[in-house]
Amino acid sequence: MDINVRGPSYLELGGIKLSASIVIGWIIIVAAFFFCRWLTKDLKKVPDTKRQAIAEMLVNTMNNMVDENMGTGMRVYAPYMATIFVFALIGALVSLLGIRSMTVDINVTATWAIMSFVLITYNKINANGFKGYLKGLASPAILTPFNILSEIATPVAMALRMFGNMAGGMIITTMLYAALGAASSAIYGLIGFSADTYYFSIFQVGIPAVLSIYFDLFSGVIQSYVFIMLTMAYIKNGREG
Amino acid sequence: MENNMMDQESVLITAKATVLAAQAIGAGLAMIAGIGPGIGEGYAVGKAIETIGRQPEIKGTATSTMFIGCAVAETTGIYGLFVALMLLFANPFLKFLEQ
């Protein structure tokens, strides 16, 4: 069984180890960039191509989501949310292609969580002033340590939530694959084939797909959605309180 | 002299085995944390279904809110899973033996 929480390293360039997540992440970035360039090629005021209609639909969906959850006048955050959502979604769904999912790497999710945390803190300070921010931390003076703790817990929870969901799914799927492989070699051993020369495990066809639907598709989509929804909710709360 | 060396080595191996066994047991115990989120999420989903049954027109809002609530309620369970993963794959206590 090959279970590695930090992710395997793919390339080594000049002494710097590039992890699988970085390589996959950059492939996704380049692919998404060219896809968006293709979608937004020669835009017209009245769309006459399906391409532009799809592009407008995607942008409208994101804008409406931000309007609904953060109130009007916060559309400036729509591109950030869309970026994180698309990146997390594709990064999780590449596991359907047999590649290691990008979000099964605590470095990736921690990076996103820290970025969101910086945004949240900036909004808190921007709305209430630096003094107001400090006062909010020490609002019942006795609870100051707990307030600071819960402030730190925000990004930790965001990072661990995404990572934990995907890592748990990956581990369960890997264990299932190993068990099914062992079961089919045992069957081959009973029939008389040698498992080493005839390497095709019959049980690994189809059965893991049932789990994959939940752990890869459902979990990946829900976790990316929850990540941006929480970021929006925290930013909104920070501006109000 | 040789006997003494052998003794030390076997003591170290026993200590290592003990630490590994304790890590496995600790990982299992850490996953007890899954009980809480399980109960909490079940309660949340039940309430959401109740709401949808009463007001079918807000199905979309109720469902998305339920998913977010479930994801937040899951956090404590994920902490337990993280501790279990650390115990199983990072072996944090073995380094104390090697000193």
Contacts between the chains, C-beta under 8 A, distances in Angstrom:
chain1	res1	chain2	res2	distance
A	3	B	89	6.5
A	4	B	89	7.5
A	5	B	85	5.9
A	5	B	89	5.4
A	5	B	90	7.2
A	157	B	75	4.9
A	160	B	75	7.3
A	160	B	78	5.3
A	160	B	79	6.6
A	160	B	82	5.6
A	161	B	71	6.4
A	161	B	74	6.7
A	161	B	75	5.7
A	161	B	78	5.4
A	163	B	82	7.7
A	164	B	78	3.5
A	164	B	79	7.9
A	164	B	81	4.9
A	164	B	82	5.7
A	165	B	74	7.4
A	165	B	78	6.9
A	167	B	81	7.6
A	167	B	85	6.5
A	168	B	78	7.9
A	168	B	81	5.5
A	171	B	85	7.7
A	222	B	67	5.8
A	222	B	71	6.8
A	223	B	71	7.1
A	225	B	64	8.0
A	225	B	67	7.2
A	226	B	67	6.7
A	226	B	68	5.6
A	226	B	71	4.0
A	226	B	72	7.9
A	229	B	64	7.8
A	229	B	68	5.3
A	230	B	68	7.1
A	230	B	71	7.7
A	230	B	72	7.4
A	233	B	68	7.9
